[in-house]
Amino acid sequence: MLSTRFKPWDVPVFLAKYAWLTVRHRPISVQFEVTLRCNAKCGFCDYWKTDA
């Protein structure tokens, strides 16, 4: 059952987008992980030298 956010006519649109992404071999979802590691290497900051 669909949630109340989605309407029944959204299903064909979702399926069409999924099929198009599958045919084009594009990623379906992307996940970013935020860490405390810094790679800016600022001259005034030593935080990037620490192992976070």
CNS distance restraints for C-alpha pairs under 8 A (distance, minus, plus):
assign (resid   2 and name CA) (resid   6 and name CA) 6.31 0.50 0.50
assign (resid   2 and name CA) (resid   7 and name CA) 7.47 0.50 0.50
assign (resid   2 and name CA) (resid   8 and name CA) 7.70 0.50 0.50
assign (resid   6 and name CA) (resid  10 and name CA) 6.37 0.50 0.50
assign (resid   7 and name CA) (resid  11 and name CA) 7.57 0.50 0.50
assign (resid   9 and name CA) (resid  13 and name CA) 7.37 0.50 0.50
assign (resid  10 and name CA) (resid  14 and name CA) 6.24 0.50 0.50
assign (resid  11 and name CA) (resid  15 and name CA) 6.16 0.50 0.50
assign (resid  12 and name CA) (resid  16 and name CA) 6.00 0.50 0.50
assign (resid  13 and name CA) (resid  17 and name CA) 6.19 0.50 0.50
assign (resid  14 and name CA) (resid  18 and name CA) 6.11 0.50 0.50
assign (resid  15 and name CA) (resid  19 and name CA) 6.06 0.50 0.50
assign (resid  16 and name CA) (resid  20 and name CA) 6.09 0.50 0.50
assign (resid  17 and name CA) (resid  21 and name CA) 6.14 0.50 0.50
assign (resid  18 and name CA) (resid  22 and name CA) 6.06 0.50 0.50
assign (resid  18 and name CA) (resid  28 and name CA) 7.46 0.50 0.50
assign (resid  19 and name CA) (resid  23 and name CA) 6.14 0.50 0.50
assign (resid  20 and name CA) (resid  24 and name CA) 6.21 0.50 0.50
assign (resid  21 and name CA) (resid  25 and name CA) 5.92 0.50 0.50
assign (resid  21 and name CA) (resid  26 and name CA) 5.20 0.50 0.50
assign (resid  21 and name CA) (resid  27 and name CA) 7.10 0.50 0.50
assign (resid  21 and name CA) (resid  28 and name CA) 6.73 0.50 0.50
assign (resid  22 and name CA) (resid  26 and name CA) 6.46 0.50 0.50
assign (resid  22 and name CA) (resid  28 and name CA) 7.95 0.50 0.50
assign (resid  35 and name CA) (resid  52 and name CA) 7.89 0.50 0.50
assign (resid  36 and name CA) (resid  52 and name CA) 5.75 0.50 0.50
assign (resid  37 and name CA) (resid  48 and name CA) 6.83 0.50 0.50
assign (resid  37 and name CA) (resid  51 and name CA) 7.21 0.50 0.50
assign (resid  37 and name CA) (resid  52 and name CA) 5.28 0.50 0.50
assign (resid  38 and name CA) (resid  47 and name CA) 7.04 0.50 0.50
assign (resid  38 and name CA) (resid  48 and name CA) 5.02 0.50 0.50
assign (resid  39 and name CA) (resid  48 and name CA) 5.89 0.50 0.50
assign (resid  40 and name CA) (resid  48 and name CA) 7.03 0.50 0.50
assign (resid  41 and name CA) (resid  45 and name CA) 7.25 0.50 0.50
assign (resid  41 and name CA) (resid  46 and name CA) 7.66 0.50 0.50
assign (resid  41 and name CA) (resid  48 and name CA) 5.76 0.50 0.50
assign (resid  42 and name CA) (resid  46 and name CA) 7.62 0.50 0.50
assign (resid  46 and name CA) (resid  50 and name CA) 7.38 0.50 0.50
